[in-house]
Amino acid sequence: MSNKTKSEAGLIGSGGICIDGDIDMRMTQYHSSVLFFAFRIIIALMATFSAALLGNNFTDAGISPLLLAYDSTVAVLAVGLLASKHKIIKICADIVSIMYIIPLIGKISVIKYGALAAAHGYLTKGELPGQATSAYKEFFKTQTAVDQGLYYFFSALILLVAIGTVIACVVRIDFPMLFIVTFPIVEVGLYLGFDVPTPAVMMMLISWITVLAMNIINHTTNKAGRNNTFAVHEKSKTFFFTSSESKAGFYTVYIKFVALVTATVFLTIVIFSKISGFYRPDSFADLRYNLHHAAERFDITHADDFLIDINGGSNLFGVTTVGGTNGGILGTTNGISFNGSKAMIINTEPFNYTMYLRGYVAGEYAENQWQPLETDSTIQKISDDISDNGRWIQDYDSLLLSDSDEATGSSDAAMNIIIKGACSKFVYAPYGCDYSYSNSALGDKSSMTPYNDSYVRISQSNKNYTVYYKTFNTPSWILRTDNLVCADLDHFTSSFQNTTELYKQYIKRSYTTPANLDSLNAVYKEICEKYLRSNPEYCSYNEIYSAIKNYFSDNKFTYDTNPGKTPEGEDFLDYFLTNQKKGYCTYYATAGVQLLRKFGYPARYIEGYMILPSQLQTATKDGDRYELVVKDKCAHAWTEVFIEGAGWMPAEFTPGYDGDNPNLTKEEKGVNKKDESSASSSSSKPDSSKADINNSSKKPLNNSKAPTNSKTSPHNDSKNSNGKPGGAVGKNSSGKNSDTSVSDSNSSKPEGGGIVRSPVAKTIGMTLMAMAAGLAAIIINRKRCLDKMHDSCTQKDLAKRVTAIYTYSLKYLSVLNIEVKKNLSDMQICDELINKCHEQRIHQLDEKLTELTIMAVEANMSADSITEEEAARAEEIMRCISEDIVANKMDIISKISAKYIYGLY
């Protein structure tokens, strides 16, 4: 079987005649390859400059567009002219490139700081203030230093972009390369929905469309492998150019056309938007947030979590971490960080206590990880029994408080939650939440599902829901626990009594077994001896709770968001208690669970969000409700303890979290200067109420409940009827984050004394020096070329003299783009040159050019000697070409090029 390869053919007409030769293409205006080269330089410059303008706009850098244009021009010309066919231009481009790069190499540290400042400006403008952008704060104290860093950073960025655009537009025609280099800068603005400068976008679109079109055409062209002007690919029947000269002529016309069409389309869209009032829908903002947190939180080691939600299916937005912490995975990272992004928006009534929103619930500690307990027959029976009565076991706290508002000081409340960056896999709800009623209230959108007795899942497509719960006037959780125990509530109606009793037995059996660690036993022993008089069995929960907190404080355990990883092979808790003694909330929540279990209290591990009552001062008030933006800084992990008669209650062991959040700024906490001292003093003392938790008397209560009439509905108005309540992200009036604040009073003074040179002046100075060096090189090269031409055209060997005269005559004609690059004989080249002369209406060289070519052939091929008269005639013809023809036909640019680039005058 033969395997014939398809080959390119000529133009085949309907009669079967094949035209396989060259086809002449005439244009109304002559276009040179030099002009094509210049147009590609311009396209690269447009792409580079527009990228710089967009980056400047997106980061609020405030650099003058003129400076960006200057740097872009210098960078593109310095890199682009390296592709020139003229050696002297390459030399000058090398000089300028070196002089441009030298200041950047010497300012690497400043460029790094500028990158941080640019990132800080971007995050601040997008209401996502960064936390790591003050890394160089101790080195740069003034606004001048910040401006210098930004300028050098953008100079370096422009150079990198220029290299990419030149490769994509000048060295080769490569749209993917151009897109890869420039699109990330465009995307960082589109990602957060920034308004973009119209000229910059228009220039970028022009460059993209032009290079894309050229790339598509040139892709097929390069496959042809032919030298004639046109060819037809036999397989795809594609008609394309093969002649580089024809492409150059076509593209220069095409570029002008594309630029005009692109500008027209873009301006039409802008005008339409202004007239019609079209704006980007709010769903775009939600999509940007989802994409942001999908990228930020994705961890390939937990990719299997994507499919575990039976209700919502695959979730790409935040399932691998919960509340900005670790999803129960401990010690695998050096630390945690926050960028101030929105986690959720809540619409709530006022509260005067620390609001814990429980999300992830876990009770089994193994292999440095907290996971929910596995389903067994007991919890399955409990879940089935209570479900038969229309409730979930997660409603235990709510059932305990039913119809007891007068005795407990509680009341019904509702909170609307809109998930933004938080994990959308779990329901976030306050303590005392009636989960089953909250689910039924969703109606057709009902999508909550309890998982054993731990967390409650929700369809990940449902990010707007309302939870109903019991709120209290008691500001302290310890006092709240005492009050509930004293209220003697631990009796249920007959429909729930058996189930709840079985659940209490399950809790004691499942959540009281501590880890078997020597270090944990040692800590337990020390707490008993030093703080509990070696009699923990006679101590109340409050005493034990306070003793554990005092142990951490007295042994100098500290809060640290970057404590480092747990060494391989070490147990997380053991390493924390013995060597590390520092960490963030997950560390203390883990230790708290295990220590409470050692003292016999059922406890489990929780992740979610913690909101201070003072944060309501930063919320938007509407009537008697508050709309609050909860940031990722509110993510938290804590211990949850079961107290008979009170239910599951939060237990806070993390240093600095007693009525406070060390990750929030004063503005984010809503604490003003007057309240600062009192707030700090009150929050620094642990809550240590001494009420006894033991119950001695019980009284039966009627806890039957109609879930349809006992809950208040959330405040509903036009603002949240569409599911998108507003809420301002904390931002100061200047639009800049205070992390990299600078002193304006010192902005004009150098940090170390002396004179501070402007980076702009330095860059321009270096460029001027490079230009001076380049001009000197051009002048030296011109003198060298003229001397070489004189020596070659006056040498004693007449044959070599005539050959040199012929060669330089062709160089003179090439100034007018009259040249032939084909591999032809000298006489064929002569005929081609005469035809090109005719195209430019030059007819007086027909005989002289033929005569000079014949003499050159004889000088090289004939055995006869060249006479003085023939040499003089050749010199006369060259003088006619250079002075009478070329000199009179050149415009000002061609004259400069002939004089300083070609070195012919």
N, C-alpha and C positions, 0 to 999 in steps of 0.2 A: 504494500500500500504506500503510495507516494504521499508525502506531506509537503505540499507546495505552500510557500510563504507568500502572502499577499504583498505586492509591491506597489509603489506609487507610479502612476501613469500620467500622461499628459491630458489635455482636454480632448475628449472623444465626442465628436458630433453625432447627430442622428444618422448621418450617412455612413458612419463607421470610420471617418477620417480622424486620425489622431494627430493633434498638434503637440509635439513633444519638445519644442524649442522654447526660446525666450519670447515673452510677450512684452512689448514696450508699454509702459504706463505713463501717460502724460497728465500733468496737472497744470492748473491755471497759474500757479505760483510755485517757484522753485523752493524746495526745502532741503537743507543739508543735514548730514548726520550730526554735525556740530550743534545745530539747533535742536535736534532730537535729544542729544546729551544734555543740553541746557534745560530743556523742558523736564527731563527726569530729575535733574538737580532741584528744580523748582517744586516738583511734586514731593520730593523728600523733605524739602524745607517746610512746605505747607503742613505735612504730617507731623514733623517735629515741633514746629511752633504751636500748632493747635493742641498737641499733647501737653506742651508746657503751659499753655493758657488754661487748659482744663484742670491740670494738677494744681496750679496756682489758685484757681477758683475753689476747688474742692477742699483744699487745706487751709483756706483763709490766710495764705502766706503773705499777701499784700505786696508782692514783688511787682515792680513796674512792668507793664507789657513791653515797653521799649527795651528794657534790659533783657527780657526773655527773648525778644526778637533779635537783639544783638547776639546773645549767646547761641541762639539757634542758627543764625546765619553763619557765624564763625565756625561752629561745630560741623554743620552740614558741608560747608565749602571745604573746610580742612580735610574732612574724611572723604567727601565725594570727589574732589579733584585728584585724589590718589588714583582714580580710575582713568585719568586723562591719558591720551596717547603721547603727550608732550612731556619730555623728561624734566624740563625746567619747571613746569607746573607741578609735577609730582614732588620735586625738591622743595618748592615753596610750600606746598601743602604739608609736607613732612615737618618743615620748620614751624609752621603755625600750629600743627597738631601737638608737637612737643611742648611748645610754649603755652598752649592751652591746658595741657595735662599737668605740667609741673606744679602750678599752684594747687591743683586738686590733690595730687599725691601728698603734698606737704600739709594738707588739711583733712586727713582722714578722720581724726577724732572730731573735728568740727562738723564734717559731713554726717557722721553718725549721730551727733546731737541734733543736726538739722533734720535728719530722718525722724527722730523721736518727736521733735517739735512739729513736723508736718503731720505725723500720725496723730499727735495730740490735737492739732487744729482740726483734722478731719473728724475725729471721734467727737470733739466738742461741737462742731457744726452739726453733726448728725445726732446730737443729743445722746451720744454714747461715750461719755468722758472716760479716757483711759487712766489706768492706775500706774502704769510703768513708764510714763513719759517724763518723769522727773528724775531719771537715773543720773543725769549729768547736772542736776540742779546745783550741786556744790561747786561745780567748776564755772558755771555761767550765772552771774547775778544780775545782769543788766539786759534791757531790751535790745541794746546794740549787739550783744553776744547772740541773742536769739535770732535777730535779723541776719547776722553774718552766717549762722548755722544754716538757716533756711536758704540763703542765697547760694552758698557753696553746695548744699544738697541738690538744689535745682540745677546748678551748673553741671554737676556730675550726672544727674538724671538726664539732662538734655544731651550730654555726650553719649550716654548709653543708647538713648532712643535714636540719636542721629546715626550711630553706627548701624543699628538695625534697619532704619529707613533707607539709608544709602545702599545697603546690601539688597534690600527689596526693590528699590526703584532704579538704581544706577548700575550697580555691578551686575545684577540680573533683574529680570522682571518676575517678582515672586509675591503674589498677594498673600498667601498664608503667612509668610514671614512678616510682612507689613502689619497684618491683622494681629498676630501674636505680640508684636512689639508695642502697638498703640492701643489695642482694645482694653487691656487691663486698666489703663489710666481712665478710659472712658467709663468702664464698668464701675469703678469705685464710686463714681458720682451717681450713675443711674441706680446703683444698688440701694442707696439711701434716698433717692428721689430728689437730688439737688437740681436747682435750676442751672442750666448750662449757658455759657456765653454763645450767642448765635453765631458770630463770625468764626469762632473756634470749631463749632460743630459743622458748619458749612465747609470749612477747609478740610476737615477730616473726612467728610463724606465725599468730597471731590477727589481726594487722594485715594480713598478706598475704591470708589467706582472706577476711576481711571485705571488704576493698577490691576484691578480685577478683570476689566475688559481686555487689557493688554495681555494679561496672564493667560486668559482663555484662548485668545488668538495665537499667542506665541507658543503655547503648549503644543498645538498641532503643528505649527510651523517647524519646530525643532525636530519633529519626527520625520520630516520629509527627506532630509539628507541630499537636497538638490541645490544647484546653483542658479537655476533659471528663476524668473520672476514669480511665476505661479505654478502650482501643481494640484493634482486632485488625488486624494487618498482613495484608492480603489475600493477598500472595504467599507469605509464610512461615508464615501462620496463627499468628503469634506474638501472645500475649495479654500486654499490658503496661500499666503505669501511665502516665498522662500528667499527672496532677495532682501538683504538687510537695508539696502538703500531705499527700496520700495516701502519697507516697513517704516523707516524713518520718516519718509514723506507722508505716509498715511497717518501715522500716530500724531504728528504735530498738528494736523488738521483735526484729528479725532479728539485730542486733549482739549482743544478750545471748545469743541461741541459739547463734550461731557461736562465741562465746567459750567457752561451756560445752562444746560438742561438741569443739572443738579441744583444750581443756585435758584433757578426758577421754581422747581418743585419744592425746595425747602422754604422759600419765601412764601409760596402759596399756602403751605401747611401752617406757617406762623400766622399769616393774615387770617386764615380760616379760624384758627384757634382764638385769635383776638376777637373776631367778629361774633363767633358762635358761643364764646364763653366755655369751650370744652376744657375739662380738667381731668387729671388722672384720678380714677376711682380709688376709694379707700382700700379696696382689696389689694391693690398693689403694695401698699404699706405693709399689710399683713403678710403678703407673700415674701417681701424683703426680710421681715423679721424671721419668718420660718426658715428661709434659706440661710440667714445669718447663723441661727442657732443649730441648724443641721450641720453646717460646716464646723462650727465651733465645738460642738459636743460629740461629734462622731468618733467612735473608737472601734477599730477593726476587731479588737479582741472580744467585743461584746456585740458583734453584728448579729448574733443569733437572737438578740432581744427584739429585733425588728418585727418578727412574726409572732410574738407570743401573745399579743392582745387579740383575743377571740372576737371582740366586738369591733374594734377599729381597724383590724388588719394591720398591714405594714405601716409603720410610722417612721418617717425619716427625720422628725423634728424633736430631738431631745430625749429619746428614751434611754440613752445610756447613762445619763446622770439625772439625779433628782434634786431639784432645788439648788442647783449649782454646786452640790457636794459630790458624793461618789457612788450613790446608789447602793450603799452598804459595802462597797469594796474598799479595803483599808490598806494604807501604807504602800501603794504602788506608784505614787507620784511624789515629787519633792514638795508639793504644796498646792494651794488653790489660789486663784486670782479672780478679781471681779473687774468688769469694764463699765459698770453703771448702767447696763441695759435694762429695759423693761422686762420684768418677769411676769407680772400680771397687773391688771387694773381691778380694784375692788370698789364696790359701792356699798357703803355700810352706814349704820347708825353709829353715834359716838360710843366709845368705850374708854374706861379709865384703868385698864389692866393690860399687861403684856399679852398680846393676842398671838397664840400659837395656832398656825394652820397646818394640821397634820396631813401628810401625804403618804410617804412610804413607811410601812410598818414591818419590822422584822424581829424575830425572836430566837433564831438559832445562830450561834457564833461558831464558825468552823473555817479553818484554813484562811484566816485573816479576812473573813467576809461575814456580813450579816445577811441572812435570808429568812423569809417567812417560814413558819413551821409547815412541814408536810401535812397533807390531809390524812387524818386517820378516822377510824370508825366513830370515835367520840365526837370530834368536831363536825363530822358529817351528820351525825344524829342531831346535834345541837342546831346546826344550820337548817336541817330539814324541819325540825319541830317548830322553830321560831318562824320559819318561812310560812308554815301552815297558818299562822296567825297574822300574816301580812307584814311581818317585821324581819329585820336582819339582826344578827348578833352584834354588829357594829353599832346598833342603836342602844346598847346596854346603858350607857351614860344618860341618854335621853329618857329611857324608860325609868331610870332611877329618879329622875327629876320630875316626872309627870305629875301634874296636879299638886305640886308642892311649892309654888312660887312664893306663897306667904311665909312658909317656914324657912325657905332657903334664900329669899331675897332675889330670886331669879325672875326672868321674864323672857317671852318669846322674841326672837330677833331673826332677821334675814340678811344675808350677804350675797350680793351678785358678784361673780368672779368671771373675768375675761382673761384667758390664758394668752400670754404673748411669748415670752422666752422660756417660761417654766416647762417642765416635762408635762406633756398633755396626756400622759398615760394614767395619772392618778387624780382622784378627787381631792382637792385641798379644802379642808373644812375646819372650823373651830371645834373646840371640845364641847361636848353636850349636843353634838349634831344629830338630828334625826335623818339619817341617810335614806331610809326607805321612803319617807315622805318627800324628801328633796327629789328623789328619783321619780316618784309618781307625779310631782308637780311639773316635771318636764313635758308631760303629755306625750305627744307623738314623737318627741325627740328623746324620750326615755332611753338611756343607754348606760346607766350605772350598773355595775356588777360587783357584789362582794367577793373577796377572795379569802376563804376560811374565816378567821376572826381578825385578820390583819387589815390590809388596806382595801379601799374600794376603787375599782377600775372605772374608767369611763371611755367611751368611744373617742378616739383621738381626733375625730372630725368635729366633735362637740367641744368647743373651747369657750363657750359662754353658758354658764349655768348659775342657778341660785341654790344656796344651801340654807336650811332652817335649823336654828340651834337655840340654846339657852344662854343668855348673857346675864352678868352679875354686876352689882355695884361695888363689890369687894375688890379693892385694887391689888390685893396680895393673893397668890395662889395657895400659900400655906394657910392663910386665914380662911380662904374659901374651902379648903379641904377640911379644916377643923369644923367650920359651920355645917358642912354637909354631914359629917360624922355625928355631930351633936343633934342634928335634925332627925336622926334615926329613920332613914329612908329605906333601909335595905329589906323591904318587903314588897312583893309584887302580887298582882292579881293571880288568881288560880291558873289562868291561861298561860302565864309566863313563869310561874313560881318554880315548877319542876325544871324547866329549861335553864333558868338563871342559876339555880342551885347546881345543876350539872356543869354549867359553864364555870362557876367559881372553883369547882373541883378540878376541872380541866386546866384552869389558869395556874392553880397551885402546883399541879403536876408538871406542866409544860414550861413555865416561865420562872422557875425557882432554882434550877440547876446551874451553878456557876461553872466557869472554866476551871479545869484542873491544872493550876499553875502554882508553883512555889512562890513566885513573886506576889501573886494575888493573895495567897494565904498569909504572907508576911505583912502585907499592907493591912489586911483585915485584923491581924493580931495587934499591930501597932495602934490602929484606930481604937480597938477595944481597950487597950491598956492606957493610952494617953488621954482619950476623950470620953470614954464611957465607963470608967471605973471597973473595967473587966466584967461588967454585967450587962451585956447588950440585950439580954432577954427581958430586962426590966426597964428598958429605955423606950421612949415613944419614937414614932417615925420622925418627928421634928428633930429630936435629939440626934438620931442616927444620920439624918440628912445633913444637919449642921456639922456633925463630926467629920463626915466625908469631905465636905467643902473645906473645913478647917485643915484637914490633912493636906489637901492639895496646896493650900495657901502657905502653910507653915513649912512645907518641904520644897517650896520655891518652884512649883509647877507653873509654867507660864503659857500664855496664849501666843501662838506663832502660826501664821498662815503658810510659812515655808519651813517646816521642821525637817525636811529630808525624808527619803524613802526608808522603809523598814528593810534592814539588810536581808539578803536572801537566806532562807533557812531559819530566820528568827520569827517567833510569834509576835504579832503586832502589839498585843496588850502587854506581854511580858517585856518587850523592848521599851515600850512607853513608860512603864512603871519603874524600871530599873535604871536605864541608861539615858533615854531621850528626855523625859520629863518636860517636854514642850510639844505643842500641837494645837490644832484648831478643834472645832466643835465635835467632829466625829471621834476624836481621840477621847475626849472627856465623856461623851455620851456612852461610848463603849465601856470605859472604866466604871462609869456610874451604874450601868446596868449590872455588871458583874459584881460590884460591891454590894449593891442592894440585894442581889440574890444571895450573897454570902450571909446577909443579915436576915434572910428568910422572906423578903418581900418579892412578890412577882414583879418582874420588870422586863421591858423590851426596848428596842432601839427604834428611833423615829427620825425621819428626815422630812423637812417641809420648809415653812417660812415663819419668821418671827417678826411681828410688827409692834413698835412702841406706840403707846397712846399719844405721845408728843408728835408723832409723825402726822397726825391729823391736822396739825398746824400748817403742813405743806400741801394739804389736800384742797380740792375745789368743793366748797360748801354749797349745797343746794337744799334750802329748807332745813330739815332736821337730819339730813344725810350728807355723807362725805364721799367724794370720789377721789381715791388715792392711787397713785402709781407706786407699785411695789417693785423695787429694783432687785437685781440679783444679789446685792449686798445683804439683803434680808434673808437669804438662804441660810438654813441652820439645821443642826442635828441636836437632839436632846434625848434624855432618858425619860421613859414613861413608866410610872409605877402604879400598881393596882392597890387601892386602899378600900377595904370593905366598908361599905356605907357611903363611899364617895366615888367609886369607880376608877377609871384610868385618869391619872393626873400627870402633867409634865413635871419633871424634876431637873432643875438647871444646875449643872456642875461646871460649865465652861467659864473660866475666869473672864471677868469683864462683861458678862451677859446678865447680871442681876439688874433688871430694869434698864438695860443699856445695850448698845450694839457698837463695838469698837470699830467696825468697818464703815460706819456712816459718818459723814461730816456733820458739823453742828447744824448747818443749814438743812441737811437731809433729815436730821433728827427732829427739826422744828424747835430746837432749843435756842432761845435768845440769850443775850449776855446776862440779863438780869436773873434768868432762871438757871444759868449754868452752874453756879456754885451750889445752889440748893439741890439741883438734880444730881450732881456728881456725888454730893455727900449722902443723899438718900439711896443712890444706886450702889454705893460702895459697900454697904452693909448687907450681909446675907440675911434672907428672910428666915427668922428663927422663932416662930411662934411655938409655944410649949404645950399646947393643948394635947391631951391624951386621945389616942385614936381608938382605944378599946371601947366596944359597945357593951352595955350592960342590960339595956332594955330595948325592946322592939315593940312597935305597935303597927298593926295591919293598916294599910292604906288602900284606898280604891284607886288602882293605877290603870284602870281601863281607859282607853284612849281612842277618840275618833280622829284619825289623821287628817280629816278634811276640814276641821273647823278650829284647830288649835294653833295655827301658825299665822303669823303676820306676813303680809306680802311685801316685797321690797318696794321702795319708792320708785315709781315709774313715771317718766315724763318723756318729752320729745327728745331729750338728749340721749337716753338709753333705750328708747323704743326700737331703734334700728340695730341694737346689739353692739354699739360702738360708743360707749361713754367716753368723753374726752378726759384729759388729765395732763397737766403740764409736767414735763420732766424738769427736775430741779436744774436751773441754769441761771447764772448771774446776769446782770444787765448788760455787761460788756460782751457776752457771748463767748467768753474764754474761761476755761477751767482754772481753778486756783492752784492746781498742782504745780504748774510751771509759772507761777506769778513772778513778775519782775518789778523792780523798783524804778519808777519813772524818774525819780529824783537823781538816780545814779546813772541814767542811761547815757549821759554824755561824758561820763568820766571813765577812763580806763581802769580796769581792776588793779593792775600793778603799776600804774603811773606810766609816764611817757606818752608817746603819740600812737594812737590807734589808726591804722591805715584802713581805709574803706576797702572791702573786698571787691567792690565794683571798680574802684579806681585801680586796684592792683590787677584785676583781670584785663581791663582796658589797656593798662600800661604794658602788660605782658603781650597782649595782642598787637599793640603798636610796635613793640620791639620786634615781634615776629614778622610783622609786615615790613619793617625797615630792613630786617635781615633778608626777607624774601626779595625786596626790591634790589638790594645790593647783589643778591645772587643772580637776578634777572639781568642787571647791567653787566655783571662780570660775564655771564653766559653769552650775552649779545656780542660783547667785544671778542670773546673767544670764537664765536661762530663766524663773525665777519673776518677775523684774521684767518681762520681756517679756510673760508671760502676764497679769500684773496690768494692765499698760498696755493690752493688747489687749482684755481683758474688761471694762474700765471706761472705754473711750474714749467721747467724746461722740457720735460717729456711731453711732446705735442699730443700723442695719442691719449695719454692720461689726462692732459688738459682738456681735450675735446670731450672725453667721457665725463669729466667733472662738470664742464659747462652744461652738458646735456642733463646731468642729474640735477643740477641747481635750477635749470630752466623748468623742469618738472615740479620742483618744489615751489617755484614762483607761481605756477599755474594752480597748485593745490591750495594756495591761499584763497583762490576764487572757487574752491571746491571742484576744480577741473582736474580730476584724477581718476585713474583706473587701477583697481586692486586685483583684477583677474590675472590668472596665470596664462598670459598670451605672449606672442612674439612681439618684438619691438615695433615692427611695422603695423601689427594689429592694434597695438596700444596707441600708436600714432593716429590711426583711423578713428579709434574710440575718442581720443582727445579732441580731434578736429570736430567730431559730431557734438561733443559736449560744449566746445567753443561756439558752435552754431546755435546751441540752445540758449546761450547767453549773448547771442547776436555779436559774436566776435568772428569775423570772416577774414581778416587780414593776415592770419597766421597759417593759412592752409599750406602755402608753398614753403614758408619759412620753417614751420614745424616738421614738414616732410624732409626738407633739406637737412635740418639739424639731426634728425633721427638717422638718416642715411649716413651722415658723417660719423655719428656715434657707433653705428654698426660696423662701418669700415675700420674705425679706430680699434674696435675690439676683435674683429673677425678677419680683416684683410691683412695680407702680408705687405701691402704697399704702405709707405710712410705717409703720415699727415704732414701737409705743407704748412708753412707759416700763413699763407693766404687763407687756407681752409680754417686754421685755428682762429685767425682774425675774424673770418666770416661767422664762425660759431659764436665768438664773443659778441659780435654785432647783433646776432639774432637774440642772444640772451638779454642784451641790453634793451632791445626792442620789446621783448616779453616783459621784462621787469619794470621798465620806465614808461613805455608808451601804452602798454596794454593793462598790466596788473595794477600799476600805481594809479591809473586814471579810473579803474573800475572799482577800487576799494572804497568802502565807507570808513568812517572813523574807527569803528571797532576792528575792522579787518586790518587797517593800517597799524593800529597798536599791536594786534596779534602778529602781523608780519614782521614788525620791527623788534618786539621784545620777546615773542614766543618762538617764532621761526628763526629769528636772528638773520633776516635777509636784507634789511635796510639799515 
